[in-house]
Amino acid sequence: MSLIKAKAYYMRTGELRGKGVISSGASELVTVEGSPASRTVRLYHSRSGWLIQTQRSKPDGTFRFSGLNPDLLFKVEAYDDVGIHNAVVADFVKPVIPT
């Protein structure tokens, strides 16, 4: 199965979707030189590498991706849009279901 067909299958069957959430906590804020910052944050499906969602963190450095399957693993990448610093990556992140 080609990657395009596989991605269409996942999207059509809803296998990527669910009630899981990946969000920043107090220690996972997007920061630049130690200060919270608004930057591009991308979410990828770990196994396939597919880009699932893109957003901008809030000025306080927080971000939240929702509607995710809690049984899958994801990769979160935060980018310095100014181009001074390297991206920061968190791999094999598992969504949690909020209580």
C-alpha positions as CSV (number, residue, x, y, z in Angstrom):
1,M,0.0,0.0,0.0
2,S,1.4,3.4,-0.9
3,L,1.9,6.1,1.7
4,I,-0.8,8.2,0.1
5,K,-3.3,5.3,0.2
6,A,-2.3,4.4,3.8
7,K,-2.8,8.0,5.0
8,A,-6.2,8.1,3.3
9,Y,-7.1,4.8,5.0
10,Y,-6.1,6.2,8.5
11,M,-8.0,9.4,7.9
12,R,-11.1,7.7,6.5
13,T,-11.3,5.0,9.2
14,G,-10.6,7.6,12.0
15,E,-7.8,5.5,13.3
16,L,-5.7,8.7,14.1
17,R,-8.7,10.3,15.9
18,G,-9.8,9.9,19.4
19,K,-10.3,11.7,22.8
20,G,-6.6,12.0,23.5
21,V,-4.7,15.3,24.2
22,I,-1.1,16.3,24.0
23,S,-0.5,19.6,25.7
24,S,2.3,21.6,27.3
25,G,2.7,21.4,31.0
26,A,4.7,23.6,33.3
27,S,8.0,21.9,32.2
28,E,7.1,21.6,28.5
29,L,6.5,25.3,27.6
30,V,7.8,26.6,24.3
31,T,10.7,28.9,25.3
32,V,13.4,30.9,23.7
33,E,16.4,31.5,25.9
34,G,14.4,30.6,28.9
35,S,11.4,32.8,28.3
36,P,8.0,31.6,27.1
37,A,7.4,32.3,23.4
38,S,4.9,32.0,20.6
39,R,6.4,29.6,18.0
40,T,5.3,27.0,15.4
41,V,4.6,23.6,16.9
42,R,4.0,20.6,14.7
43,L,2.6,17.2,15.6
44,Y,3.6,14.1,13.6
45,H,2.4,10.5,13.7
46,S,5.6,8.7,15.0
47,R,5.3,5.5,13.0
48,S,4.6,7.0,9.6
49,G,6.0,10.5,10.0
50,W,2.8,12.1,8.7
51,L,2.2,15.7,9.7
52,I,-1.1,15.7,11.7
53,Q,-1.5,19.2,13.0
54,T,0.3,22.5,13.0
55,Q,-0.3,25.4,15.4
56,R,1.4,28.3,17.1
57,S,2.0,28.2,20.8
58,K,0.4,31.0,22.8
59,P,2.6,33.9,24.0
60,D,2.8,32.1,27.4
61,G,4.5,29.1,25.6
62,T,1.5,26.7,26.0
63,F,0.1,24.5,23.2
64,R,-2.6,21.8,22.9
65,F,-3.3,19.2,20.3
66,S,-6.7,17.4,20.8
67,G,-8.8,14.8,19.0
68,L,-6.0,12.2,19.0
69,N,-6.0,8.4,19.4
70,P,-4.6,7.7,22.8
71,D,-3.2,4.3,21.7
72,L,-0.8,5.9,19.1
73,L,2.5,7.6,19.6
74,F,3.3,11.1,18.2
75,K,6.3,13.4,17.8
76,V,6.1,17.1,18.8
77,E,8.4,19.6,17.2
78,A,8.7,23.3,18.2
79,Y,10.5,25.6,15.8
80,D,12.2,29.0,16.3
81,D,10.5,30.8,13.4
82,V,13.2,33.5,13.6
83,G,15.9,30.9,12.7
84,I,18.3,31.6,15.5
85,H,17.8,28.4,17.5
86,N,17.4,24.7,16.5
87,A,14.1,23.0,16.8
88,V,13.2,21.1,20.0
89,V,11.7,17.6,19.6
90,A,9.8,15.3,21.9
91,D,9.4,11.8,20.4
92,F,7.2,8.9,21.3
93,V,4.6,11.1,23.0
94,K,1.4,9.3,24.0
95,P,-1.8,11.4,24.2
96,V,-3.7,11.3,27.5
97,I,-7.5,11.4,28.0
98,P,-8.4,14.4,30.2
99,T,-10.4,13.5,33.3
